[in-house]
Amino acid sequence: MLLRDLDPATAGRVLRIYDRIAETSWFNRNRATEWELLKLVLRHVARDQDEEYLQKLCTREAFERFCRSA
């Protein structure tokens, strides 16, 4: 699934969730993790849950996978 294939409302949800996670201080941001984060959000958004639930689900999984080590 590509972002351009989504309806505008769903694409907006994906981008909002992605941006919120990518801007956190714990996110280990680089080109590879940004791409993986986008794929993670796209994989979950297809399930049609509400945005708050999706945000929590994606944040939890992203934290487990992309958190900067201390």
C-alpha positions as CSV (number, residue, x, y, z in Angstrom):
1,M,0.0,0.0,0.0
2,L,1.3,3.4,-0.9
3,L,0.3,6.7,0.6
4,R,-0.9,8.0,-2.7
5,D,-3.3,5.1,-3.0
6,L,-5.2,6.2,0.1
7,D,-8.2,8.5,0.2
8,P,-7.3,12.0,1.4
9,A,-8.7,11.5,4.9
10,T,-6.8,8.3,5.5
11,A,-3.6,9.7,4.1
12,G,-4.0,12.7,6.5
13,R,-4.3,10.3,9.4
14,V,-1.2,8.4,8.4
15,L,0.8,11.6,8.1
16,R,-0.4,12.9,11.4
17,I,0.5,9.7,13.2
18,Y,3.8,9.5,11.4
19,D,4.7,13.1,12.2
20,R,3.8,12.8,15.9
21,I,6.1,9.7,16.3
22,A,8.9,11.0,14.1
23,E,9.1,14.2,16.2
24,T,9.5,12.5,19.5
25,S,12.9,12.8,21.3
26,W,13.2,9.0,21.6
27,F,12.8,8.3,17.9
28,N,16.2,7.3,16.3
29,R,15.6,9.3,13.2
30,N,17.4,8.4,10.0
31,R,16.3,7.5,6.4
32,A,16.0,3.8,7.2
33,T,13.9,4.2,10.4
34,E,11.7,6.9,8.7
35,W,10.9,4.5,5.9
36,E,10.2,1.6,8.4
37,L,8.0,3.9,10.5
38,L,5.9,4.9,7.5
39,K,5.5,1.2,6.6
40,L,4.5,0.4,10.2
41,V,1.8,3.1,10.2
42,L,0.5,2.1,6.8
43,R,0.3,-1.5,7.9
44,H,-1.8,-0.6,10.9
45,V,-4.0,2.0,9.3
46,A,-5.6,-0.5,7.0
47,R,-7.4,-2.0,10.1
48,D,-9.8,1.0,10.3
49,Q,-9.5,1.8,14.0
50,D,-9.9,5.3,15.2
51,E,-7.0,7.7,15.1
52,E,-6.3,7.7,18.8
53,Y,-6.1,3.9,19.0
54,L,-3.9,3.9,15.9
55,Q,-1.6,6.5,17.5
56,K,-1.2,4.4,20.6
57,L,-0.6,1.2,18.7
58,C,1.9,2.7,16.3
59,T,3.7,4.6,19.1
60,R,4.1,1.5,21.2
61,E,5.5,-0.6,18.3
62,A,7.7,2.2,17.1
63,F,9.1,2.8,20.6
64,E,10.0,-0.9,20.8
65,R,11.7,-0.9,17.4
66,F,13.2,2.5,17.0
67,C,14.0,3.9,20.5
68,R,17.4,5.5,20.9
69,S,19.6,3.5,23.2
70,A,20.6,5.3,26.4
